[in-house]
Amino acid sequence: MALPEDLFSRANARCHHRAYEQWHRIQSKQHILRSQVGFATSVPSRPAPCRRCANYHGIAYGTARDRRQTLVCAIHPYGWGNDGPCPDWQSEPSTPPTF
């Protein structure tokens, strides 16, 4: 009987949607507060050698905020640490890929 699984998937989708709405509302409020205080422009989170690089990933992994690790890219997980340009830098494609 597919009814319980269907109910679960719909309830799960609603929970995800509600969580996203709450997250988006908080982000909007923070943006408004930042602009009122004078912090309208945010500092870019990409390291300087990684700007406009196609290999950049930049997602933080981990459950606890204080222990999260940002994966910069697969080639240099913690970012390019040396002076000068990254030798593995590749330009981002000018148009996004279509699937």
C-alpha positions as CSV (number, residue, x, y, z in Angstrom):
1,M,0.0,0.0,0.0
2,A,1.6,3.3,-1.1
3,L,-0.5,5.6,1.0
4,P,1.8,5.8,4.1
5,E,4.9,6.3,1.9
6,D,3.1,9.0,0.0
7,L,2.0,10.8,3.2
8,F,5.5,10.6,4.5
9,S,7.0,12.1,1.3
10,R,4.5,14.9,1.2
11,A,5.0,15.7,4.9
12,N,8.8,15.6,4.4
13,A,8.5,17.9,1.4
14,R,6.4,20.3,3.4
15,C,9.0,20.3,6.3
16,H,11.8,21.0,3.8
17,H,9.8,23.8,2.2
18,R,9.0,25.4,5.6
19,A,12.6,25.2,6.8
20,Y,13.7,26.9,3.5
21,E,11.1,29.6,4.0
22,Q,12.3,30.2,7.6
23,W,15.9,30.3,6.4
24,H,15.1,32.7,3.6
25,R,13.1,35.0,6.0
26,I,16.1,35.1,8.4
27,Q,18.5,35.9,5.6
28,S,16.3,38.7,4.4
29,K,16.0,40.2,7.8
30,Q,19.8,40.0,8.2
31,H,20.3,41.7,4.9
32,I,18.0,44.5,5.9
33,L,19.7,45.0,9.2
34,R,23.1,45.0,7.5
35,S,22.1,47.7,5.1
36,Q,20.5,49.8,7.9
37,V,23.7,49.6,9.9
38,G,25.9,50.4,6.9
39,F,27.2,46.9,5.9
40,A,25.4,46.7,2.6
41,T,28.3,45.2,0.7
42,S,29.5,41.9,2.0
43,V,33.1,40.8,1.9
44,P,33.7,38.1,-0.8
45,S,34.3,34.7,0.8
46,R,36.4,33.3,-2.0
47,P,40.2,33.5,-1.4
48,A,41.8,35.9,-3.9
49,P,43.6,33.1,-5.9
50,C,40.3,31.3,-6.3
51,R,38.2,34.2,-7.8
52,R,36.5,33.3,-11.1
53,C,38.0,29.8,-11.0
54,A,36.0,26.9,-12.4
55,N,37.4,24.5,-9.7
56,Y,36.1,26.5,-6.8
57,H,33.7,24.6,-4.5
58,G,33.5,26.6,-1.3
59,I,30.9,24.6,0.6
60,A,31.4,24.1,4.4
61,Y,31.0,20.6,5.6
62,G,30.3,19.5,9.2
63,T,27.4,19.6,11.7
64,A,28.7,21.9,14.4
65,R,29.4,25.5,13.3
66,D,32.7,25.7,15.2
67,R,34.0,22.5,13.6
68,R,32.9,23.1,10.0
69,Q,35.6,22.8,7.3
70,T,35.3,24.7,4.0
71,L,36.3,22.6,1.0
72,V,37.8,25.2,-1.3
73,C,38.4,22.9,-4.3
74,A,39.3,19.2,-5.0
75,I,42.9,20.1,-6.0
76,H,43.6,22.4,-3.0
77,P,41.1,21.6,-0.2
78,Y,42.2,24.4,2.1
79,G,43.0,26.9,-0.7
80,W,46.1,27.9,-2.5
81,G,48.5,28.8,0.3
82,N,51.5,30.0,-1.6
83,D,52.2,33.4,-3.0
84,G,51.3,34.0,-6.6
85,P,48.6,32.6,-8.8
86,C,47.3,29.0,-8.4
87,P,48.8,26.8,-11.1
88,D,45.6,24.8,-11.3
89,W,43.4,27.9,-11.9
90,Q,40.8,27.5,-14.8
91,S,38.5,30.2,-16.1
92,E,34.8,29.8,-15.3
93,P,32.8,29.0,-18.4
94,S,31.1,32.1,-19.9
95,T,27.8,30.4,-20.2
96,P,26.4,27.9,-17.7
97,P,26.1,24.3,-18.9
98,T,22.6,23.2,-20.0
99,F,21.4,19.8,-18.9
